[in-house]
Amino acid sequence: MDKIDISTILASAIHESKNHLGTILYQLEALKSLNLDKSGQKSLGKIEEGMKQLNDEWVEYLYLYRLASDGYEVLYDYHALEEFLDDQVFALAPSAAAKNLSLEFNTDESLTAVFDERLMTSVVSTGVYNALRFAQSSIHISAYMEDSYLVIAIEDDGKGFAQTAEEEDELLFQKNTGLGLYFADLSAQAHNSEDRKGYIIKASSETLGGAKLAIYLPQ
């Protein structure tokens, strides 16, 4: 018997589960037409946002498998950052609203850069979903140039990243945080320009006081 590639089987299982989740989300749309009271509508909205987040996480896992196995080809293209970030906020705003959090972005309207849109969409989603768990009231996304790198930063007004080794170990086992940062790091490293590679930095937000995840992409 040939050796079983368990990672490929798991990737296929995730893909199949993602398809099933898409079907459930479609059926969930029909429930919105029912005459539910305000509490019922709110509960339905929370279920829908949770399922959308799970769907995005499974997309991330598939990208993570391909990145780790060199099975993903980075698709470089020029993008206007104002349009890109506007799209991200539009897609993620309902999740923020469900937790009574504001989600905004800021960038120079003339800023353009080269990157893989699919990867960066997943990375931004990952960063925002992590911020949703810790932010008290605000999440902010920004994009700017720094030393010939495009920087996409996600900041919140939560308690910030863990400061001790014990806190890091505990944080790693919280839902999606450790794996999400690993995915963001691999996605950044997948972007190359001559002898430079992308990378991420975890820091404190100077503007909001919480955590800041900055993704650096060489240009």
C-alpha positions in Angstrom: 0.0 0.0 0.0 1.3 3.5 -0.8 2.1 5.8 2.0 -0.9 8.0 3.0 -0.3 11.8 2.8 -2.3 12.8 5.9 -1.7 16.5 5.2 -3.3 16.2 1.8 -6.3 14.3 3.3 -6.8 17.0 6.0 -6.6 19.7 3.4 -9.2 17.9 1.3 -11.4 17.4 4.4 -11.2 21.1 5.2 -12.1 22.0 1.6 -15.1 19.7 1.7 -16.2 21.1 5.1 -15.9 24.6 3.8 -18.3 23.7 1.0 -20.8 22.3 3.4 -20.6 25.5 5.5 -21.2 27.5 2.4 -24.4 25.6 1.8 -25.5 26.2 5.4 -24.8 29.9 5.1 -27.0 30.0 2.0 -29.8 28.3 3.9 -29.4 30.7 6.7 -30.2 33.5 4.4 -33.8 32.1 4.1 -34.2 32.5 7.9 -33.6 36.3 7.6 -37.0 36.6 5.9 -38.8 35.2 8.9 -40.6 37.6 11.2 -38.2 37.3 14.1 -38.2 39.7 17.0 -35.2 41.9 17.7 -33.6 39.4 20.0 -34.0 36.6 17.4 -32.6 38.7 14.7 -29.6 39.6 16.9 -29.0 35.9 17.7 -29.3 35.0 14.0 -26.7 37.7 13.1 -24.2 36.3 15.7 -24.6 32.8 14.3 -24.1 34.1 10.7 -21.0 36.1 11.6 -19.5 33.2 13.5 -20.1 30.9 10.5 -18.5 33.4 8.2 -15.5 33.7 10.4 -15.2 29.9 10.5 -15.4 29.9 6.7 -12.6 32.5 6.4 -10.5 30.5 8.9 -10.8 27.3 6.7 -9.8 29.3 3.6 -6.8 30.4 5.7 -5.9 26.8 6.6 -6.0 25.8 2.9 -3.7 28.7 2.0 -1.5 27.7 5.0 -1.2 24.1 3.7 -0.3 25.3 0.2 2.3 27.8 1.5 3.9 25.3 3.8 4.1 22.7 1.0 5.2 25.1 -1.7 2.0 24.5 -3.5 0.9 28.1 -3.8 2.0 30.5 -6.5 2.0 34.1 -5.4 0.0 36.2 -7.8 1.6 39.7 -7.9 -0.5 42.6 -9.1 -0.7 46.4 -8.5 -3.4 47.5 -6.1 -4.8 50.8 -4.9 -4.6 50.5 -1.1 -7.6 52.8 -0.5 -9.8 50.5 -2.6 -8.3 47.3 -1.1 -8.8 48.4 2.5 -12.3 49.7 1.8 -13.2 46.3 0.5 -11.8 44.6 3.6 -13.6 47.0 6.0 -16.9 46.5 4.0 -16.6 42.7 4.4 -15.6 42.7 8.1 -17.7 45.6 9.3 -20.7 43.3 10.2 -18.5 41.2 12.5 -17.3 44.3 14.2 -20.8 45.7 14.5 -22.0 42.5 16.1 -19.6 43.2 19.0 -20.3 46.9 19.1 -16.8 47.8 17.8 -15.9 50.4 15.3 -13.7 49.3 12.3 -12.0 52.0 10.2 -9.1 52.4 7.8 -6.8 55.1 6.7 -4.3 55.4 3.9 -3.0 57.8 1.3 -5.6 57.8 -1.6 -2.7 57.8 -4.1 -0.9 54.8 -2.5 -0.4 51.8 -4.8 1.6 48.6 -4.2 2.3 45.1 -5.5 1.1 42.1 -3.6 -1.1 39.0 -3.8 -4.6 40.2 -3.1 -6.0 36.8 -2.1 -3.3 36.2 0.5 -3.4 39.7 1.9 -7.2 39.6 2.1 -6.9 36.5 4.3 -4.1 38.0 6.4 -6.1 41.2 7.1 -9.2 39.1 8.0 -7.0 37.1 10.4 -5.7 40.2 12.0 -9.1 41.8 12.4 -10.7 38.6 13.7 -8.0 38.4 16.4 -8.5 42.1 17.2 -12.2 41.5 17.5 -11.5 39.2 20.5 -9.5 41.7 22.4 -10.6 45.2 21.3 -12.7 47.3 23.7 -14.2 49.7 21.2 -12.0 50.3 18.2 -10.0 48.6 15.4 -8.0 50.5 12.9 -6.4 49.3 9.6 -3.8 51.5 7.9 -1.4 51.2 4.9 1.8 53.2 4.3 5.3 52.9 2.8 8.3 52.5 5.0 11.9 51.9 3.6 10.6 50.5 0.3 8.2 48.2 2.1 4.4 48.4 2.0 3.1 48.2 5.6 -0.4 47.0 6.3 -1.1 47.5 10.1 -4.0 46.3 12.2 -4.4 48.0 15.6 -6.8 47.7 18.5 -7.5 49.3 21.9 -7.3 46.0 23.8 -4.7 44.8 26.3 -2.0 44.3 23.7 0.2 41.3 22.8 1.4 39.0 25.6 4.6 40.2 27.3 5.9 37.1 29.0 6.8 33.6 27.8 3.9 32.2 30.0 1.4 34.5 28.4 2.7 33.7 24.9 2.2 30.0 25.6 -1.3 30.6 26.8 -2.1 32.9 23.9 -0.8 30.3 21.4 -3.6 27.9 22.4 -6.4 30.4 22.2 -8.6 30.1 19.2 -6.7 30.9 15.9 -4.3 33.4 17.4 -1.0 31.5 17.2 -1.9 29.8 13.9 -3.2 33.0 12.5 0.1 34.8 13.2 2.0 31.9 11.7 -0.2 32.2 8.6 0.4 35.9 8.4 4.2 35.4 8.7 4.3 32.7 6.0 2.1 34.9 3.7 4.5 37.9 4.2 7.6 35.7 3.6 6.0 34.5 0.4 6.3 38.0 -1.0 9.8 38.5 -2.5 11.5 41.4 -4.2 15.1 40.7 -5.3 16.9 39.6 -2.1 14.2 40.9 0.3 11.4 39.0 1.9 8.3 40.1 3.7 7.9 39.8 7.4 5.5 40.7 10.3 6.0 42.6 13.5 4.0 42.4 16.7 4.0 45.7 18.6 2.1 48.0 20.8 -0.3 50.5 19.1 0.9 54.0 19.6 -2.5 55.4 18.6 -5.0 53.0 20.3 -2.8 51.6 23.1 -3.5 47.9 22.4 -1.9 45.5 19.9 -0.5 46.3 16.5 0.2 43.6 13.8 2.2 45.1 11.0 2.7 43.2 7.7 5.8 44.3 5.7 5.8 43.5 2.0 8.9 44.4 -0.1 8.2 46.7 -3.1 
